[in-house]
Amino acid sequence: MARTDARNPAAAIALNARRWGEDLVANAGRGDMAKRIAADLRQRIGRELRPGDQLPSEEAIAEQYGVSRTPARTALLALKTEGLLEARPQAGYVVRLWDPQPINATLTAIGGGREFGAAVSVSTVVPSGRVAQLMPEDDDVVCRRVVAGAVTSSYYSGRAVSAVPELGRAAPLEEDDVVLLGRAGLAVVRSRVQVRAYPPTPEQQELLGVSPETPVLEHVAALRDREGHPVLVRVWLLAGDRNFLEWEGTA
Protein backbone atom coordinates (compact mmCIF):
# COMPACT_ATOMS: atom_id res chain seq x y z
CA MET A 1 0.00 0.00 0.00
CA ALA A 2 1.27 3.47 -0.83
CA ARG A 3 2.24 5.62 2.12
CA THR A 4 2.23 9.40 2.41
CA ASP A 5 5.27 11.30 3.62
CA ALA A 6 4.23 13.48 6.59
CA ARG A 7 7.10 15.81 5.77
CA ASN A 8 5.70 16.46 2.29
CA PRO A 9 2.13 17.81 2.60
CA ALA A 10 1.87 18.48 -1.12
CA ALA A 11 2.56 14.80 -1.82
CA ALA A 12 -0.12 13.83 0.70
CA ILE A 13 -2.67 16.03 -1.03
CA ALA A 14 -1.73 14.65 -4.43
CA LEU A 15 -2.12 11.04 -3.28
CA ASN A 16 -5.50 11.67 -1.62
CA ALA A 17 -6.67 13.64 -4.66
CA ARG A 18 -5.78 10.79 -7.01
CA ARG A 19 -7.65 8.34 -4.80
CA TRP A 20 -10.82 10.42 -4.67
CA GLY A 21 -10.59 12.49 -7.83
CA GLU A 22 -12.51 10.07 -10.03
CA ASP A 23 -15.21 9.71 -7.37
CA LEU A 24 -15.50 13.50 -7.04
CA VAL A 25 -15.95 13.93 -10.77
CA ALA A 26 -18.40 11.06 -11.04
CA ASN A 27 -20.63 12.17 -8.16
CA ALA A 28 -20.52 15.96 -8.37
CA GLY A 29 -21.78 18.49 -10.85
CA ARG A 30 -19.56 21.33 -11.92
CA GLY A 31 -21.10 23.65 -9.33
CA ASP A 32 -20.34 21.22 -6.48
CA MET A 33 -16.74 20.47 -7.38
CA ALA A 34 -15.29 23.49 -5.58
CA LYS A 35 -17.24 22.65 -2.40
CA ARG A 36 -16.06 19.04 -2.50
CA ILE A 37 -12.43 19.99 -3.08
CA ALA A 38 -12.63 22.55 -0.26
CA ALA A 39 -14.18 19.92 2.05
CA ASP A 40 -11.40 17.47 1.22
CA LEU A 41 -8.66 20.05 1.84
CA ARG A 42 -10.40 21.20 5.01
CA GLN A 43 -10.15 17.68 6.42
CA ARG A 44 -6.45 17.53 5.57
CA ILE A 45 -5.71 20.74 7.51
CA GLY A 46 -4.59 19.73 10.98
CA ARG A 47 -3.72 16.23 9.78
CA GLU A 48 -1.27 16.14 6.90
CA LEU A 49 -1.19 19.93 6.71
CA ARG A 50 0.26 21.97 9.58
CA PRO A 51 0.50 25.75 10.12
CA GLY A 52 2.97 27.19 7.63
CA ASP A 53 2.72 24.28 5.18
CA GLN A 54 2.42 25.36 1.56
CA LEU A 55 -0.41 24.07 -0.58
CA PRO A 56 0.00 23.09 -4.23
CA SER A 57 -0.79 25.72 -6.84
CA GLU A 58 -4.22 26.10 -8.44
CA GLU A 59 -2.91 24.36 -11.54
CA ALA A 60 -1.51 21.44 -9.53
CA ILE A 61 -4.72 21.00 -7.51
CA ALA A 62 -6.80 21.13 -10.69
CA GLU A 63 -4.62 18.42 -12.26
CA GLN A 64 -4.67 16.27 -9.13
CA TYR A 65 -8.47 16.36 -8.87
CA GLY A 66 -9.05 16.11 -12.60
CA VAL A 67 -10.90 19.42 -12.87
CA SER A 68 -10.38 22.84 -14.43
CA ARG A 69 -8.62 25.63 -12.55
CA THR A 70 -11.90 27.43 -11.76
CA PRO A 71 -13.18 25.03 -9.04
CA ALA A 72 -9.64 24.69 -7.67
CA ARG A 73 -9.35 28.49 -7.37
CA THR A 74 -12.82 28.76 -5.84
CA ALA A 75 -12.00 26.09 -3.24
CA LEU A 76 -8.78 27.83 -2.19
CA LEU A 77 -10.49 31.22 -1.95
CA ALA A 78 -13.25 29.69 0.20
CA LEU A 79 -10.70 28.30 2.65
CA LYS A 80 -8.88 31.64 2.67
CA THR A 81 -12.15 33.42 3.49
CA GLU A 82 -12.75 30.97 6.34
CA GLY A 83 -9.37 31.90 7.77
CA LEU A 84 -7.79 28.47 7.25
CA LEU A 85 -5.36 29.64 4.57
CA GLU A 86 -3.45 32.82 3.84
CA ALA A 87 -1.85 34.00 0.62
CA ARG A 88 1.84 34.87 0.83
CA PRO A 89 3.94 36.54 -1.85
CA GLN A 90 6.22 34.11 -3.66
CA ALA A 91 4.72 31.18 -1.73
CA GLY A 92 1.05 30.97 -2.73
CA TYR A 93 -1.40 29.57 -0.19
CA VAL A 94 -0.16 28.30 3.18
CA VAL A 95 -1.98 26.91 6.20
CA ARG A 96 -2.60 29.73 8.61
CA LEU A 97 -1.45 29.73 12.21
CA TRP A 98 -4.47 30.20 14.49
CA ASP A 99 -3.34 30.49 18.10
CA PRO A 100 -4.92 33.59 19.68
CA GLN A 101 -3.54 34.72 23.04
CA PRO A 102 -5.68 36.14 25.87
CA ILE A 103 -5.65 39.85 26.69
CA ASN A 104 -6.89 41.04 30.09
CA ALA A 105 -9.54 43.55 29.03
CA THR A 106 -10.24 44.44 32.66
CA LEU A 107 -6.80 46.05 32.90
CA THR A 108 -6.65 47.49 29.39
CA ALA A 109 -9.95 49.29 29.93
CA ILE A 110 -8.03 51.54 32.32
CA GLY A 111 -4.28 51.51 31.70
CA GLY A 112 -2.56 52.24 28.42
CA GLY A 113 0.21 49.73 28.97
CA ARG A 114 3.97 50.01 28.62
CA GLU A 115 5.36 52.11 25.79
CA PHE A 116 9.06 51.29 26.07
CA GLY A 117 10.35 50.06 22.72
CA ALA A 118 7.12 50.93 20.89
CA ALA A 119 6.62 53.35 18.00
CA VAL A 120 4.92 56.47 19.39
CA SER A 121 3.36 59.30 17.38
CA VAL A 122 1.39 62.33 18.58
CA SER A 123 -0.98 64.64 16.68
CA THR A 124 -3.76 67.13 17.35
CA VAL A 125 -7.01 66.00 15.75
CA VAL A 126 -10.68 66.90 15.56
CA PRO A 127 -12.52 63.97 17.15
CA SER A 128 -14.90 62.09 14.88
CA GLY A 129 -17.12 59.03 14.96
CA ARG A 130 -17.27 57.19 18.24
CA VAL A 131 -14.54 59.32 19.79
CA ALA A 132 -16.57 62.49 19.12
CA GLN A 133 -19.63 60.86 20.69
CA LEU A 134 -17.67 59.98 23.81
CA MET A 135 -15.87 63.36 24.02
CA PRO A 136 -18.60 65.87 23.06
CA GLU A 137 -17.02 68.68 25.11
CA ASP A 138 -13.75 68.79 23.13
CA ASP A 139 -13.28 70.27 19.66
CA ASP A 140 -9.57 69.42 19.50
CA VAL A 141 -7.88 66.50 21.22
CA VAL A 142 -4.38 65.07 21.29
CA CYS A 143 -4.14 61.61 19.76
CA ARG A 144 -1.29 59.47 21.05
CA ARG A 145 -0.75 56.34 18.91
CA VAL A 146 1.41 53.49 20.16
CA VAL A 147 2.21 50.59 17.82
CA ALA A 148 3.64 47.48 19.43
CA GLY A 149 1.91 44.44 17.94
CA ALA A 150 -1.47 45.93 18.81
CA VAL A 151 -2.32 49.54 17.94
CA THR A 152 -3.40 51.79 20.80
CA SER A 153 -4.76 55.27 20.09
CA SER A 154 -5.42 57.39 23.18
CA TYR A 155 -7.39 60.63 22.70
CA TYR A 156 -6.73 63.12 25.52
CA SER A 157 -8.78 66.16 26.39
CA GLY A 158 -7.05 69.55 26.41
CA ARG A 159 -7.41 69.54 30.19
CA ALA A 160 -5.53 66.23 30.42
CA VAL A 161 -2.64 67.43 28.22
CA SER A 162 -2.39 70.68 30.20
CA ALA A 163 -2.12 68.68 33.42
CA VAL A 164 0.38 66.18 31.98
CA PRO A 165 2.38 67.77 29.11
CA GLU A 166 4.26 64.49 28.49
CA LEU A 167 1.10 63.12 26.86
CA GLY A 168 1.63 65.50 23.95
CA ARG A 169 5.22 64.44 23.29
CA ALA A 170 6.20 61.67 20.88
CA ALA A 171 8.37 59.82 23.37
CA PRO A 172 7.57 56.67 25.40
CA LEU A 173 6.01 57.40 28.79
CA GLU A 174 7.97 56.15 31.78
CA GLU A 175 4.75 55.48 33.68
CA ASP A 176 1.20 54.59 32.74
CA ASP A 177 -0.81 57.61 31.62
CA VAL A 178 -3.57 57.10 34.22
CA VAL A 179 -0.91 57.14 36.96
CA LEU A 180 0.44 60.44 35.64
CA LEU A 181 -3.07 61.88 35.36
CA GLY A 182 -3.96 60.81 38.89
CA ARG A 183 -0.81 62.40 40.25
CA ALA A 184 -1.81 65.63 38.47
CA GLY A 185 -5.25 65.60 40.09
CA LEU A 186 -7.25 64.00 37.26
CA ALA A 187 -7.97 60.62 38.78
CA VAL A 188 -9.95 58.33 36.48
CA VAL A 189 -12.84 56.77 38.36
CA ARG A 190 -15.25 55.70 35.64
CA SER A 191 -14.83 53.67 32.48
CA ARG A 192 -17.26 52.74 29.74
CA VAL A 193 -16.14 49.95 27.41
CA GLN A 194 -17.35 49.00 23.94
CA VAL A 195 -16.04 46.12 21.83
CA ARG A 196 -16.75 45.25 18.23
CA ALA A 197 -15.22 43.20 15.41
CA TYR A 198 -15.08 44.14 11.74
CA PRO A 199 -12.98 43.66 8.57
CA PRO A 200 -9.75 45.70 8.64
CA THR A 201 -9.24 48.85 6.61
CA PRO A 202 -6.16 48.99 4.33
CA GLU A 203 -4.36 51.09 6.97
CA GLN A 204 -5.19 48.58 9.69
CA GLN A 205 -4.00 45.71 7.50
CA GLU A 206 -0.62 47.40 7.21
CA LEU A 207 -0.34 48.40 10.88
CA LEU A 208 -1.37 45.00 12.24
CA GLY A 209 0.11 42.88 9.47
CA VAL A 210 -3.15 41.05 8.73
CA SER A 211 -4.94 39.93 5.60
CA PRO A 212 -8.27 41.47 4.47
CA GLU A 213 -10.08 38.35 5.75
CA THR A 214 -8.74 38.67 9.31
CA PRO A 215 -11.21 40.37 11.67
CA VAL A 216 -10.04 43.29 13.79
CA LEU A 217 -11.10 43.60 17.41
CA GLU A 218 -11.75 47.20 18.43
CA HIS A 219 -11.79 47.86 22.17
CA VAL A 220 -12.93 51.38 23.10
CA ALA A 221 -12.76 52.66 26.67
CA ALA A 222 -14.07 56.08 27.75
CA LEU A 223 -12.39 57.22 30.96
CA ARG A 224 -13.94 60.02 33.02
CA ASP A 225 -13.18 62.00 36.16
CA ARG A 226 -15.22 62.12 39.37
CA GLU A 227 -17.61 64.70 37.87
CA GLY A 228 -18.23 62.56 34.81
CA HIS A 229 -16.26 64.72 32.37
CA PRO A 230 -14.25 62.84 29.72
CA VAL A 231 -10.51 62.71 30.35
CA LEU A 232 -9.53 60.35 27.54
CA VAL A 233 -10.87 57.79 25.10
CA ARG A 234 -8.66 54.82 24.35
CA VAL A 235 -9.12 52.85 21.13
CA TRP A 236 -7.27 49.56 21.07
CA LEU A 237 -7.00 47.53 17.83
CA LEU A 238 -6.10 43.85 17.92
CA ALA A 239 -5.68 41.22 15.23
CA GLY A 240 -8.51 38.72 15.67
CA ASP A 241 -6.32 35.75 14.77
CA ARG A 242 -3.72 36.57 17.43
CA ASN A 243 -5.75 37.77 20.40
CA PHE A 244 -9.00 37.41 22.31
CA LEU A 245 -10.29 39.50 25.21
CA GLU A 246 -10.91 38.29 28.75
CA TRP A 247 -12.74 40.05 31.57
CA GLU A 248 -12.36 39.39 35.27
CA GLY A 249 -15.35 39.77 37.52
CA THR A 250 -17.16 38.43 40.55
CA ALA A 251 -20.23 36.25 40.51
Secondary structure as UniProt FT lines:
FT   TURN            6..7
FT   HELIX           9..27
FT   HELIX           30..44
FT   TURN            46..48
FT   TURN            51..52
FT   HELIX           58..65
FT   HELIX           69..82
FT   STRAND          85..88
FT   TURN            89..91
FT   STRAND          92..95
FT   STRAND          101..104
FT   HELIX           105..108
FT   TURN            109..110
FT   TURN            116..117
FT   STRAND          119..125
FT   HELIX           129..134
FT   TURN            136..137
FT   STRAND          141..147
FT   STRAND          151..156
FT   HELIX           158..163
FT   HELIX           165..168
FT   HELIX           177..183
FT   TURN            184..185
FT   STRAND          190..198
FT   HELIX           202..208
FT   TURN            212..213
FT   STRAND          216..224
FT   TURN            226..227
FT   STRAND          230..239
FT   TURN            240..242
FT   STRAND          243..246
//
